[in-house]
Amino acid sequence: MFPGGVNPKQMKQMMKRMGIRMEELDAAQVIIKCVDKDVIIDNPNVVKTVVQGQDMFQVSGDVRVEEGDIGASINADDIKMVAGQAGVSEAKAKAALEACGGDLAQAILDLKK
């Protein structure tokens, strides 16, 4: 039973009258990519609710957090630019970028010391 003595069938009818639709999604995994980490939800229970044309998702499951890999976010253009500005090889430029968390200016300054 739902709170207030409303049975599930009545609740569905009320939600339909208010324009609210709910749908359970069959998801295998949910990944939320943050700037510095990934939040991974295994064995998720995902419910999609549509209210006035707006999609909302409710997710629950086994949560784990993986810290981000700065090496994956450093692109080739950044490496070439740092190598050119500092007058070093691309390998040294990439290492400097990784050491300073992807900060281009700091990598150039460190390499020019």
N, C-alpha and C positions, 0 to 999 in steps of 0.2 A: 504494500500500500504506500501511496505517496502521502506526504504531510497534509493535514487538513481533511483526511478521510476521502480524498479523490482517488478513484481507481485508475489504473493505467489507461484503460480505454477512454475514459472521460478526459484524462490529461492530454492524450493525443488529439482528441476532438477540439479541445480548447486551444491547443497550440496551432492546429490547422486553421482555426478561425482567426487567430492573431497573425497568421502569415509566417509562422515559424515551422521550418522543416528540419528534421534530424535524420542523419544517415550515418550508419556505422561503416567505416572503411576497413578493408582487409589489408593492413599494412604489415610489412615484414620488419621494417626498421625506420626510425625517424631520426634525421640528423639536423641539428640546428648549428649553423656555422657562425661563430662569433669572430671578432677581430683576432683574438689571441688564443682561442680554444674552440673545440667542437664538443657539443653536448649530444651524445648518442643515446637513443632510447631503443633498447632491444625488446622484443616481444610486446610491441605497443598495442594499446587499446585506443583507437582513434575514432572520435565522434565529430562529424561535420554538422554544424548547425547554421542554417541560413535564416537570418532575421533581416527583413526589409532589404533584401538584395545583398547583404553583407555576409561574407563567409567567415565563420569562426571555427576554430579547431580546438578540441579538448584532447590532450594526449596524456596517457599514463602508461607506466611500464618500468622496466629495469633500466635505470639511468646510470651512465658512466660518462666521465669527462676525459677528453684527450687534449693535452696541451698542444698548441699549434706549432708547426715546424716553420721557422722563419725562412729556411732555405727554399721552401716551396713558394713563398711569396716574393722572392727576389727574381725579377725577370731579366732577360738577356739585354734589353736596352739599358737598364740600370747598370749592369756589369760593364757594358761597353763604354758608357758615359764616364763612370768612375775610373776605368782603366785609362781612357784618353786624357782625362783631367789630371790624373796623378802620374801618368807616364809609366804605368806598370802593366804586367800581364793580366789577362782576364782572370786567371786563376787567383792571383793575389787580390784583385779587385773583389772577386766573389767572397773570398775569405774575410776581407775587411768589412764588407757589407754584412756578412753573417755575424761577425764579432760585435758590430754596433747596432744590431737589430734592424737592419735595412735603412738606416739613416744615411742618405747619400752624402750630405755635406760632411758629416763626422767621418765617414769612410775616407773621403778625399783628404781631409785634414790629417787623419791618422797615417795615411800612406805617404804624405809629403814630409813627415817628421824625419 
